[in-house]
Amino acid sequence: MEDDLDVKFDLRMCRRTFGQRYLDSDVDIESVSVLMGHASTKTTEGFYSRKRLNKAIDNARNSWLSSGGQ
């Protein structure tokens, strides 16, 4: 496919995208870690997937609102 499209693919970038997209879709880190074949969620957290700022803000806001804003 690379030859047909004259584009080089870095499969490691696909792994990062895979993990990030699942985390962005609120799949728990344990499940993403298993799907990626990691022995520990620390590998998933440290090397492949980061919570995006807007998701962190949404989670904090939802937590605050669900507790009655207190």
C-alpha positions as CSV (number, residue, x, y, z in Angstrom):
1,M,0.0,0.0,0.0
2,E,2.9,2.4,0.8
3,D,4.2,2.0,-2.8
4,D,0.7,2.5,-4.3
5,L,0.1,5.7,-2.3
6,D,3.7,6.8,-2.1
7,V,3.2,7.4,1.6
8,K,5.2,5.9,4.5
9,F,3.2,4.6,7.4
10,D,4.5,4.4,11.0
11,L,2.5,1.6,12.6
12,R,3.6,2.9,16.1
13,M,1.6,6.0,15.4
14,C,-1.4,3.8,14.7
15,R,-1.0,2.3,18.2
16,R,-0.9,5.7,19.8
17,T,-4.1,6.7,17.8
18,F,-5.8,3.5,18.8
19,G,-5.2,4.0,22.5
20,Q,-6.0,7.7,22.4
21,R,-9.2,7.2,20.6
22,Y,-10.5,4.6,23.0
23,L,-9.6,6.7,26.0
24,D,-11.2,9.8,24.4
25,S,-14.4,7.6,24.0
26,D,-14.3,7.0,27.8
27,V,-13.1,3.3,27.6
28,D,-11.4,2.7,30.9
29,I,-7.6,2.5,31.0
30,E,-7.6,-1.1,32.1
31,S,-9.5,-2.2,29.0
32,V,-7.3,-0.1,26.7
33,S,-4.2,-1.6,28.3
34,V,-5.5,-5.2,27.8
35,L,-6.5,-4.4,24.2
36,M,-3.0,-3.1,23.5
37,G,-1.3,-6.1,25.1
38,H,0.3,-4.2,27.9
39,A,1.2,-6.0,31.1
40,S,0.5,-2.9,33.1
41,T,-1.7,0.2,32.8
42,K,1.4,2.2,33.5
43,T,2.7,1.4,30.1
44,T,-0.5,2.6,28.5
45,E,-0.5,5.8,30.5
46,G,3.1,6.5,30.1
47,F,3.8,5.8,26.5
48,Y,0.7,5.7,24.4
49,S,-2.3,7.5,25.8
50,R,-2.9,10.8,27.6
51,K,-6.2,12.2,28.8
52,R,-6.9,15.3,26.8
53,L,-7.4,18.6,28.6
54,N,-11.0,19.0,27.4
55,K,-11.9,15.5,28.6
56,A,-10.3,16.1,32.0
57,I,-12.3,19.4,32.4
58,D,-15.5,17.6,31.4
59,N,-14.9,14.9,33.9
60,A,-14.1,17.4,36.7
61,R,-17.2,19.4,35.8
62,N,-19.5,16.4,35.7
63,S,-18.1,15.2,39.0
64,W,-18.7,18.6,40.6
65,L,-22.3,18.8,39.2
66,S,-23.2,15.3,40.2
67,S,-22.2,16.2,43.8
68,G,-24.6,19.1,43.8
69,G,-21.9,21.6,43.0
70,Q,-20.4,21.5,46.5
